[in-house]
Amino acid sequence: MVDRPLDLDAVQAFVRIADYGSFTRAAEAGRTTQSAISLKLKRLEERLDCRLVERTPRHVELSARGLAFLEQARALLAAHDRACAVVAPRRRHLSIGISDHVAGPELPLLIARMTAGDPQLSIGIRIGSSGDLLRAFDRREIDTAIVRFQEGRDDGETIAEEQFGWFAAGSWRHRAGEPLPLATMPEPCGVRVLAGALLDQAGIAWTEVFTGGGVTAVAAAVAAGVGIAALSPRMVPLGTVDVGPQLGLPRLPRLPVVLYSRDRDGPAGRAVAALAAAYRTAIRS
């Protein structure tokens, strides 16, 4: 029996470490420092008289007792949130735009990370092109935008960089003498413009054989063997391969993921910080 109540901030720090697999990302999500997160965990471990987290040079893992405690820690925080919700002010709303080239298959998990710390926060997500979302942000139609880097703007925060490649189905073969068949998103997609410009600069003939309304559609066309596409490895289905080196295609650069937000304080700011930390984790992985 624990004879004193647990420090909820320390429990929250432990859960964040478990969720993000990193003291650095946990600190970013909590808008604090890595040393503060480490101190909270140390105090919690001392309070419970057991080691919850095993630290290794390469990554962070929960101990057996940490794994056992995690479910109860989540339940404790959820009970705390329900108690606060009884007397909390009205529900708050946060509208977020995420570029189709950024959203990725991790989006449901990332939304869960945002809402975990504030059950009174309602979130709206808009998926679109980076250019369209930035215009919506400037018109104050959305509160936050997470997009690919846009030339001519320096008012955002780069939260990660992601390597792109030229992906095709494992069985796909390029027919000699024919233009390179590309699957793309329609203009004004910045990745499409970049890919075309690099191929033109390298003197490689190409033709657009598929235009998809989103990255999911483009990835499906690639998996079906229609052609190749410039994509992040996070976005491609199993069975696809990066054919750039074997075809001698120009190397695609690392493309920044940039955060624009007017919500830096309060619950909305904490949710945005959690989302940014979650994206850093997803892209690193």
N, C-alpha and C positions, 0 to 999 in steps of 0.2 A: 504494500500500500504506500503510495506517495503521500507524504505528510504535508506538503505545501503545493499550492496550485502551480501548474506549469506556466512559464512565460509564453504567451501566445505569439509574440514576435519571434521568439526562438523557434517555436514549432513551425511557424510560417517559413522561416529561413531554411529549416531542415527540409520541408516539403519542396521548396524551390530548388534546393540542391538536388533532390531526387528527380524532380521534373526535368531540369535542364542539364543534369549530369556535369555541372561545372560551377565552381564557386564564382567565377567571373560573371557568367551569364545570370546566376542567381542574384548577384549584386546589381547587375544592370536592371533586371526585372523589378527589384525592390528599390531602385534608385538610391542605392547606398554604396558602400565600398566593400571590396573583397575582405578586407581585414575585419569590418563590422560583421559580415556574414560568418566568418570563421569564429569570431568571438561568441556570437550567439549560439552557434553549434556547440562550441566548447562548453558553454554554460549549461546547455541542454543535456549534453552527454554527462557532465558532472552531476547534474540534478537527477538523472536517471541511473547514474552509476553504471553506464555501459557505453561501448563505442557503437555509434550509429552509422558512421561513414568510414570506409577504408579509402585512404588517399594513396594513389600511385602516381608515378611521374607522368603517365600518359592520360589517365582518366580517373574519374571518381566512381566508386561503387558503394552500394549500401552493404553493411554487414548483415549477418543473419538476423540480428536483433533489430537492425534498422529496417529491414524488409518487413519484419513482423509489426513494428511500430508504425510504419507508413500509413496503413489503412486506418488505424485508430487516430493518427494525427490528422488525416483528412476529415474524418468524422467529427473530431473536436473542432476544427476550424469551421466546418459546415454548420455545426450547432451554434457556434458563436455568431455566424452570419445571420442565421435564422432569428436568433434572439435580438440582434441589432435591427433587423428588418421590421420588427414589430413597431418600433418607435422611429424608424428612419424617415427622412423626408421623401418627397415623391420621387418616383423612378427617374433617373437621368438617362439621357440618350447621347450616344456617340456614333457619328456616321464616318465610315472609313472607306476610302477607295484604294483598291489594290490592283496593280497592273497584272494583266493576264499572264505575263512572262515571269511574274514574281509569286503569284498565289500558290501554285503547287499543290500536290496531294496532301500536304501536311495541314492545309487550311482548317479543317475541323478541330484538330488538336490545338492549333494556335488560338482559335476563338475560345476554346475551353480555358486556355491559359489566361486570356484576358478577363474572362468573366469570373474566374476562380476567386479573385480577391474582392469582388464587389457584386453581390447578387442583385443589388438595386440598379445596376448599370444595364441599360438596353443598348444593343449594338446593331447597327445597320451596315452591311457590307455591299459595296458596289465594285464589280469587276469590269475592267475596261482597258483601253490603251493608255499608256503613260501620258500622252499629250492631252487626251480628253479628260483624264482625271485631274491633271494639273490645272486645266482651265476651270473645271468644276470647283477645285480648291480655291482658286483665285476669286471665283464668284461667290464663295462661302456656301456652296451647296453641300460640301462635305467638310468635316472638321480636320481630317487627317488623310494624307495620301502616301502610299508606299509604292514607289515606281522605279523604273530604270532611269539612269542618268539622262538628263536632257541638256543639250548644249544651250548656253546662254543663261543658265540659272545657277546661282551659287547660294541660294537661301535655304537649302535643305541640309540634312545631316546624313552623311553616308554611314549606313549601319552594317554593310557587308559588301563583298565583291564576289562574283560568281563566274567561274570559267564556263564558256560555251564551247560546243563542238558541232561537227557536221555529222548528224546521225542518220542512219538508214537501217532498214531491216537486215538481219543477218544473212538472208538469202538474196538480197538485192545486188545486182551487178550493173555497172555502168556500161552502156553500149558505146564502143569506140567510135569516135567521129561525130557523135551526137552531142548537142548542148546538154549541160548538166540539168537534170529535172529537179526543180525546187518546189517544195511545199512550204507555203508561207501564210502569214496573216496579211490582211489587206493594209494598204497605206492608211494612216500615217505611222504604222508600226516601226519603231526605231530599229529593232533587231533586223527586220526585213530590209530597211534602207542600208544598214551597216553591212549585211551579208552581200547584198548586190554590189555595193561600192567596192568591197574587198575583192570580189570575183572580177569585177571590171578592171580594177587596178592590176590584177594578176594576169589579165588577158585571157580569162577562162570564159568561154561562151556558156550561157545558162538560159533556161526558159522556165517560166512559172507554169507548173502543171496542176497545182492544187492551191486553192485559197480557202482557208478555214476561218470561221468566225471567232475562233479562240484557240489557245494552245492545245487544248484537249483534242480538237478536231485535227489540227496539224499533226500531233503525235500519232493519232489513229491512222492518218494517211501514210505516215512514215512506216508504221508497223505493218500496214497492208502492202508495202512494197511499191507505193506510187512514186516515191522519189526520196530526196534527202531534205533535211531541214536544219537550220541553225537553232539549236536548243540547249538548254541547261540539262545536265545529266539527271537532275531531279525530276524533269518533266517527261522523260522518255519511257516507253513501256519496256518490259523485259523482252529480250531477244533482239534489241536494237544495238548497233555498234557505231562507234565514231570512225567514219571512213575517211576523215580528212587526211591523215598521214599517208594512207595507201594511194589516195588519188592526187596527192600533192596539192591539196587545197590550202589557201592562205590560213594561217592560224588566227582563230577568233580571239579577241582580247577578253580579259576579265572585265565584266560589266558591273558597275556599282549599283547597289540597291539603295535608294535615297528616301529618307523620311521627311515629309513636310507636315507640320502639325502646329495648330494654335493652342492645343490643350497640353500644357506642360505641368499644370498644377492639379491637385485634388485627385479624386477617383479616376476621372478620365485620363489624366496624365499618367497615373499609375498603370492603367490598362494599356496605354500606348507604349510605355516603357516595357511592359511584359511582352507585348507583341514584338517589339524590336529585338528583345533578347531571344525570343523564341525563333525569330528568323535567323539570327546569327547562329543559333544552335543547329537549325535545319540545314543551312547552307554549308556550315562547317562539316556536318556529317555526310 
